Amino acid sequence: MSASDSASRFADLPAPPYYAVIFSSQRSGQDEAGYAVAAERMVELVGRQPGFLGFESTRDGDGFGITVAYFDSEQSIRAWRDQAEHAAARDLGHRRWYQRFEQRVAIVHRAYGGPRRDAD
């Protein structure tokens, strides 16, 4: 995903229903290099996870971020939660990288949008 290409920042998703795991976090500022390596590895791993559909993520200059990961089922979400490398990275996040975090799981029943349509 290229940060310079805004269209690529949107997940290419199927028609609903599907699940959204919404992860909001406030970074602690500790071990930025370690976080960057782990985050890159998690993107690589989740991309190979069965049932993973895509993600969208943003973080502001104060370290507050939201990542929404999309999955086809709750079973796929549990499998990702239980993936060994992900569990280890999550533990580091709780102990080192995040001051606070919230995670929510939702079912997406309806979705719509697209590029801006210019007025005629």
MDTraj code that builds the backbone (N, CA, C; nanometers):
import mdtraj as md
import numpy as np

residues = "MET SER ALA SER ASP SER ALA SER ARG PHE ALA ASP LEU PRO ALA PRO PRO TYR TYR ALA VAL ILE PHE SER SER GLN ARG SER GLY GLN ASP GLU ALA GLY TYR ALA VAL ALA ALA GLU ARG MET VAL GLU LEU VAL GLY ARG GLN PRO GLY PHE LEU GLY PHE GLU SER THR ARG ASP GLY ASP GLY PHE GLY ILE THR VAL ALA TYR PHE ASP SER GLU GLN SER ILE ARG ALA TRP ARG ASP GLN ALA GLU HIS ALA ALA ALA ARG ASP LEU GLY HIS ARG ARG TRP TYR GLN ARG PHE GLU GLN ARG VAL ALA ILE VAL HIS ARG ALA TYR GLY GLY PRO ARG ARG ASP ALA ASP".split()
xyz = np.array([
    [0.0846, -0.1173, 0.0000],
    [0.0000, 0.0000, 0.0000],
    [0.0888, 0.1232, 0.0000],
    [0.0694, 0.2096, -0.0942],
    [0.1479, 0.3323, -0.1048],
    [0.0754, 0.4464, -0.0356],
    [0.1424, 0.5064, 0.0621],
    [0.0803, 0.6179, 0.1349],
    [0.0573, 0.7373, 0.0441],
    [0.1342, 0.7475, -0.0635],
    [0.1189, 0.8621, -0.1535],
    [0.0001, 0.8477, -0.2467],
    [-0.0519, 0.7276, -0.2604],
    [-0.1654, 0.7043, -0.3485],
    [-0.2902, 0.6855, -0.2624],
    [-0.3714, 0.7897, -0.2496],
    [-0.4853, 0.7845, -0.1575],
    [-0.5834, 0.6738, -0.1936],
    [-0.5997, 0.6421, -0.3209],
    [-0.6917, 0.5357, -0.3592],
    [-0.6461, 0.4016, -0.3023],
    [-0.5156, 0.3796, -0.2926],
    [-0.4660, 0.2518, -0.2423],
    [-0.4796, 0.2412, -0.0910],
    [-0.5154, 0.3481, -0.0234],
    [-0.5322, 0.3441, 0.1214],
    [-0.6679, 0.2855, 0.1601],
    [-0.7573, 0.2719, 0.0633],
    [-0.8876, 0.2124, 0.0890],
    [-0.8800, 0.0626, 0.0598],
    [-0.9373, -0.0170, 0.1495],
    [-0.9424, -0.1614, 0.1281],
    [-1.0398, -0.1926, 0.0147],
    [-1.0023, -0.2864, -0.0690],
    [-1.0886, -0.3334, -0.1777],
    [-1.1667, -0.4527, -0.1228],
    [-1.2922, -0.4313, -0.0876],
    [-1.3693, -0.5305, -0.0131],
    [-1.4842, -0.5871, -0.0947],
    [-1.5280, -0.7078, -0.0579],
    [-1.6456, -0.7651, -0.1247],
    [-1.7732, -0.7001, -0.0723],
    [-1.8834, -0.7380, -0.1290],
    [-2.0125, -0.6910, -0.0779],
    [-2.0344, -0.7468, 0.0625],
    [-2.0970, -0.6687, 0.1505],
    [-2.1271, -0.7181, 0.2849],
    [-2.2222, -0.8381, 0.2779],
    [-2.2297, -0.9122, 0.3856],
    [-2.1723, -0.8857, 0.5174],
    [-2.0284, -0.9365, 0.5300],
    [-1.9548, -0.8704, 0.6179],
    [-1.8215, -0.9121, 0.6602],
    [-1.7952, -0.8473, 0.7949],
    [-1.6823, -0.8769, 0.8537],
    [-1.6507, -0.8290, 0.9885],
    [-1.5407, -0.7241, 0.9845],
    [-1.5499, -0.6308, 1.0780],
    [-1.4483, -0.5271, 1.0933],
    [-1.3925, -0.5350, 1.2355],
    [-1.2607, -0.5434, 1.2460],
    [-1.1927, -0.5351, 1.3749],
    [-1.1338, -0.3951, 1.3803],
    [-1.1825, -0.3143, 1.4723],
    [-1.1445, -0.1730, 1.4823],
    [-1.0492, -0.1591, 1.6002],
    [-0.9261, -0.1223, 1.5699],
    [-0.8221, -0.1114, 1.6716],
    [-0.7799, 0.0348, 1.6813],
    [-0.8136, 0.0982, 1.7935],
    [-0.7747, 0.2365, 1.8199],
    [-0.6629, 0.2330, 1.9228],
    [-0.5599, 0.3156, 1.9029],
    [-0.4470, 0.3112, 1.9960],
    [-0.3803, 0.4474, 2.0093],
    [-0.3229, 0.4653, 2.1258],
    [-0.2372, 0.5804, 2.1515],
    [-0.0975, 0.5250, 2.1731],
    [-0.0060, 0.5598, 2.0842],
    [0.1320, 0.5108, 2.0937],
    [0.2017, 0.5738, 2.2128],
    [0.2942, 0.4985, 2.2714],
    [0.3700, 0.5448, 2.3875],
    [0.4934, 0.6244, 2.3473],
    [0.5412, 0.6060, 2.2242],
    [0.6644, 0.6702, 2.1800],
    [0.7876, 0.5874, 2.2117],
    [0.7718, 0.4743, 2.2783],
    [0.8844, 0.3865, 2.3107],
    [0.9150, 0.2938, 2.1936],
    [1.0420, 0.2705, 2.1709],
    [1.0892, 0.1694, 2.0751],
    [1.0238, 0.1836, 1.9379],
    [1.0349, 0.3036, 1.8801],
    [0.9738, 0.3312, 1.7492],
    [1.0255, 0.2367, 1.6405],
    [1.1552, 0.2080, 1.6434],
    [1.2133, 0.1186, 1.5417],
    [1.1562, -0.0218, 1.5541],
    [1.1448, -0.0705, 1.6761],
    [1.0878, -0.2037, 1.6977],
    [0.9437, -0.2108, 1.6543],
    [0.8704, -0.1049, 1.6819],
    [0.7308, -0.0996, 1.6400],
    [0.7206, -0.1056, 1.4872],
    [0.8025, -0.0278, 1.4196],
    [0.7967, -0.0227, 1.2728],
    [0.8242, -0.1600, 1.2119],
    [0.9231, -0.2301, 1.2643],
    [0.9558, -0.3647, 1.2136],
    [0.8390, -0.4593, 1.2380],
    [0.7844, -0.4568, 1.3596],
    [0.6728, -0.5455, 1.3934],
    [0.5500, -0.5140, 1.3101],
    [0.5207, -0.3856, 1.2908],
    [0.4029, -0.3469, 1.2127],
    [0.4148, -0.3963, 1.0683],
    [0.5314, -0.3809, 1.0106],
    [0.5527, -0.4291, 0.8738],
    [0.5353, -0.5804, 0.8654],
    [0.5858, -0.6508, 0.9649],
    [0.5730, -0.7965, 0.9672],
    [0.4266, -0.8380, 0.9836],
    [0.3503, -0.7658, 1.0663],
    [0.2096, -0.8007, 1.0862],
    [0.1303, -0.7806, 0.9570],
    [0.1602, -0.6755, 0.8825],
    [0.0932, -0.6539, 0.7534],
    [0.1230, -0.7709, 0.6596],
    [0.2476, -0.8148, 0.6587],
    [0.2861, -0.9293, 0.5751],
    [0.2112, -1.0553, 0.6181],
    [0.2084, -1.0820, 0.7480],
    [0.1440, -1.2038, 0.7987],
    [-0.0071, -1.2030, 0.7784],
    [-0.0734, -1.0936, 0.8135],
    [-0.2190, -1.0914, 0.8023],
    [-0.2617, -1.1033, 0.6563],
    [-0.1782, -1.0548, 0.5647],
    [-0.2098, -1.0667, 0.4230],
    [-0.2185, -1.2111, 0.3753],
    [-0.1550, -1.3017, 0.4498],
    [-0.1578, -1.4449, 0.4163],
    [-0.2588, -1.5221, 0.5011],
    [-0.3256, -1.4523, 0.5916],
    [-0.4189, -1.5168, 0.6839],
    [-0.5485, -1.5515, 0.6107],
    [-0.5910, -1.6788, 0.6136],
    [-0.7195, -1.7133, 0.5510],
    [-0.8332, -1.6300, 0.6096],
    [-0.9167, -1.5785, 0.5218],
    [-1.0319, -1.5004, 0.5637],
    [-1.0060, -1.3516, 0.5777],
    [-0.8797, -1.3084, 0.5676],
    [-0.8477, -1.1656, 0.5743],
    [-0.8872, -1.1006, 0.4430],
    [-0.9568, -0.9859, 0.4515],
    [-1.0074, -0.9184, 0.3320],
    [-0.9328, -0.7894, 0.2981],
    [-0.8721, -0.7257, 0.3975],
    [-0.8010, -0.6002, 0.3743],
    [-0.8007, -0.5156, 0.5001],
    [-0.7359, -0.3995, 0.4925],
    [-0.7327, -0.3103, 0.6079],
    [-0.7174, -0.1662, 0.5627],
    [-0.7509, -0.0762, 0.6549],
    [-0.7313, 0.0678, 0.6383],
    [-0.6740, 0.1190, 0.7694],
    [-0.5755, 0.2090, 0.7613],
    [-0.5077, 0.2523, 0.8822],
    [-0.4610, 0.3964, 0.8698],
    [-0.4648, 0.4674, 0.9812],
    [-0.4151, 0.6044, 0.9849],
    [-0.3645, 0.6349, 1.1255],
    [-0.2693, 0.7275, 1.1341],
    [-0.2160, 0.7700, 1.2637],
    [-0.1840, 0.9176, 1.2547],
    [-0.2178, 0.9935, 1.3597],
    [-0.1894, 1.1361, 1.3585],
    [-0.0521, 1.1658, 1.4188],
    [-0.0132, 1.2906, 1.4182],
    [0.1173, 1.3323, 1.4656],
    [0.1383, 1.3152, 1.6152],
    [0.0298, 1.2995, 1.6909],
    [0.0391, 1.2784, 1.8352],
    [0.0424, 1.1307, 1.8732],
    [0.0401, 1.0422, 1.7712],
    [0.0488, 0.8994, 1.7985],
    [-0.0829, 0.8274, 1.8148],
    [-0.1967, 0.8987, 1.7931],
    [-0.3271, 0.8317, 1.7992],
    [-0.3566, 0.7721, 1.6628],
    [-0.3940, 0.6442, 1.6612],
    [-0.4213, 0.5784, 1.5344],
    [-0.5423, 0.4887, 1.5394],
    [-0.5962, 0.4637, 1.4219],
    [-0.7070, 0.3694, 1.4057],
    [-0.6736, 0.2796, 1.2872],
    [-0.6837, 0.1503, 1.3106],
    [-0.6696, 0.0516, 1.2045],
    [-0.7963, -0.0323, 1.2035],
    [-0.8529, -0.0490, 1.0859],
    [-0.9696, -0.1350, 1.0693],
    [-0.9274, -0.2494, 0.9785],
    [-0.9326, -0.3700, 1.0331],
    [-0.9001, -0.4905, 0.9566],
    [-1.0308, -0.5634, 0.9278],
    [-1.0458, -0.6099, 0.8054],
    [-1.1695, -0.6732, 0.7620],
    [-1.1462, -0.8227, 0.7411],
    [-1.2423, -0.9017, 0.7891],
    [-1.2354, -1.0477, 0.7797],
    [-1.3698, -1.1026, 0.7348],
    [-1.3668, -1.2242, 0.6817],
    [-1.4904, -1.2848, 0.6317],
    [-1.5738, -1.3521, 0.7399],
    [-1.5153, -1.3767, 0.8583],
    [-1.5896, -1.4473, 0.9630],
    [-1.5252, -1.4250, 1.0995],
    [-1.6021, -1.4546, 1.2029],
    [-1.5454, -1.4492, 1.3379],
    [-1.4390, -1.5563, 1.3560],
    [-1.4550, -1.6695, 1.2918],
    [-1.3545, -1.7761, 1.2982],
    [-1.2203, -1.7258, 1.2437],
    [-1.2216, -1.6515, 1.1353],
    [-1.0987, -1.5954, 1.0788],
    [-1.0358, -1.4939, 1.1742],
    [-1.1193, -1.4162, 1.2417],
    [-1.0681, -1.3193, 1.3392],
    [-1.0005, -1.3927, 1.4546],
    [-1.0637, -1.4980, 1.5051],
    [-1.0035, -1.5758, 1.6145],
    [-0.8725, -1.6404, 1.5713],
    [-0.8680, -1.6912, 1.4490],
    [-0.7444, -1.7535, 1.3994],
    [-0.6318, -1.6509, 1.3932],
    [-0.6627, -1.5281, 1.3510],
    [-0.5613, -1.4214, 1.3481],
    [-0.5193, -1.3852, 1.4901],
    [-0.6150, -1.3738, 1.5804],
    [-0.5841, -1.3435, 1.7202],
    [-0.4884, -1.4487, 1.7780],
    [-0.5087, -1.5746, 1.7411],
    [-0.4308, -1.6844, 1.7981],
    [-0.3022, -1.7134, 1.7222],
    [-0.2766, -1.6467, 1.6106],
    [-0.1537, -1.6684, 1.5341],
    [-0.0348, -1.6314, 1.6236],
    [0.0645, -1.7191, 1.6352],
    [0.1712, -1.7070, 1.7355],
    [0.2503, -1.5766, 1.7249],
    [0.2954, -1.5391, 1.6061],
    [0.3727, -1.4151, 1.5914],
    [0.2878, -1.2924, 1.6222],
    [0.1629, -1.2975, 1.5808],
    [0.0722, -1.1864, 1.6101],
    [0.0497, -1.1746, 1.7609],
    [0.0310, -1.2866, 1.8285],
    [0.0111, -1.2839, 1.9737],
    [0.1329, -1.2243, 2.0443],
    [0.2536, -1.2599, 1.9998],
    [0.3754, -1.2053, 2.0604],
    [0.3867, -1.0550, 2.0361],
    [0.3559, -1.0108, 1.9151],
    [0.3602, -0.8672, 1.8833],
    [0.2541, -0.7917, 1.9625],
    [0.1385, -0.8510, 1.9765],
    [0.0308, -0.7883, 2.0535],
    [0.0735, -0.7707, 2.1996],
    [0.1405, -0.8709, 2.2556],
    [0.1889, -0.8615, 2.3929],
    [0.2904, -0.7476, 2.4079],
    [0.3819, -0.7356, 2.3117],
    [0.4770, -0.6236, 2.3146],
    [0.4051, -0.4899, 2.3059],
    [0.3041, -0.4844, 2.2224],
    [0.2258, -0.3619, 2.2100],
    [0.1632, -0.3220, 2.3420],
    [0.1046, -0.4174, 2.4101],
    [0.0398, -0.3885, 2.5382],
    [0.1415, -0.3432, 2.6427],
    [0.2600, -0.4009, 2.6400],
    [0.3611, -0.3690, 2.7409],
    [0.4475, -0.2484, 2.7055],
    [0.4694, -0.2225, 2.5747],
    [0.5693, -0.1239, 2.5355],
    [0.5181, -0.0151, 2.4420],
    [0.4472, -0.0509, 2.3369],
    [0.4200, 0.0434, 2.2286],
    [0.2958, 0.1293, 2.2472],
    [0.2010, 0.0847, 2.3295],
    [0.0750, 0.1582, 2.3430],
    [0.0545, 0.2071, 2.4851],
    [0.0152, 0.3336, 2.4985],
    [-0.0293, 0.3865, 2.6282],
    [-0.1693, 0.3353, 2.6587],
    [-0.2486, 0.3287, 2.5525],
    [-0.3862, 0.2820, 2.5652],
    [-0.4301, 0.2266, 2.4307],
    [-0.5197, 0.1304, 2.4357],
    [-0.5786, 0.0787, 2.3123],
    [-0.7209, 0.0333, 2.3408],
    [-0.8003, 0.0308, 2.2373],
    [-0.9363, -0.0229, 2.2409],
    [-0.9539, -0.1072, 2.1155],
    [-1.0195, -0.2201, 2.1305],
    [-1.0474, -0.3045, 2.0149],
    [-1.1950, -0.3377, 2.0146],
    [-1.2542, -0.3260, 1.8973],
    [-1.3960, -0.3537, 1.8807],
    [-1.4146, -0.4408, 1.7569],
    [-1.5119, -0.5293, 1.7626],
    [-1.5437, -0.6148, 1.6486],
    [-1.6876, -0.5863, 1.6087],
    [-1.7076, -0.5629, 1.4802],
    [-1.8402, -0.5272, 1.4303],
    [-1.8712, -0.6053, 1.3032],
    [-1.9982, -0.6224, 1.2773],
    [-2.0433, -0.6807, 1.1511],
    [-2.0823, -0.5651, 1.0594],
    [-2.0306, -0.5666, 0.9395],
    [-2.0673, -0.4665, 0.8392],
    [-2.1845, -0.5240, 0.7594],
    [-2.2993, -0.4601, 0.7739],
    [-2.4195, -0.5035, 0.7026],
    [-2.4376, -0.4295, 0.5709],
    [-2.3867, -0.3077, 0.5663],
    [-2.4080, -0.2228, 0.4492],
    [-2.2818, -0.1407, 0.4292],
    [-2.2438, -0.1201, 0.3046],
    [-2.1274, -0.0370, 0.2723],
    [-2.1518, 0.0295, 0.1378],
    [-2.1144, 0.1548, 0.1287],
    [-2.1286, 0.2275, 0.0023],
    [-2.0279, 0.3395, 0.0005],
    [-1.9990, 0.3920, -0.1152],
    [-1.9035, 0.5003, -0.1305],
    [-1.8372, 0.4917, -0.2662],
    [-1.7251, 0.5558, -0.2786],
    [-1.6507, 0.5584, -0.4030],
    [-1.5868, 0.6942, -0.4213],
    [-1.5218, 0.7141, -0.5338],
    [-1.4567, 0.8426, -0.5579],
    [-1.5580, 0.9552, -0.5701],
    [-1.5129, 1.0734, -0.5401],
    [-1.5983, 1.1925, -0.5520],
    [-1.6458, 1.2061, -0.6956],
    [-1.7720, 1.2404, -0.7066],
    [-1.8288, 1.2667, -0.8388],
    [-1.8300, 1.4165, -0.8598],
    [-1.7668, 1.4613, -0.9644],
    [-1.7650, 1.6043, -0.9952],
    [-1.9043, 1.6501, -1.0373],
    [-1.9399, 1.7690, -0.9896],
    [-2.0710, 1.8273, -1.0256],
    [-2.0659, 1.8729, -1.1708],
    [-2.1737, 1.8522, -1.2406],
    [-2.1815, 1.8967, -1.3812],
    [-2.2300, 2.0383, -1.3909],
])
top = md.Topology()
chain = top.add_chain()
for i, resn in enumerate(residues, 1):
    res = top.add_residue(resn, chain, resSeq=i)
    for name in ("N", "CA", "C"):
        top.add_atom(name, md.element.get_by_symbol(name[0]), res)
traj = md.Trajectory(xyz[None], top)
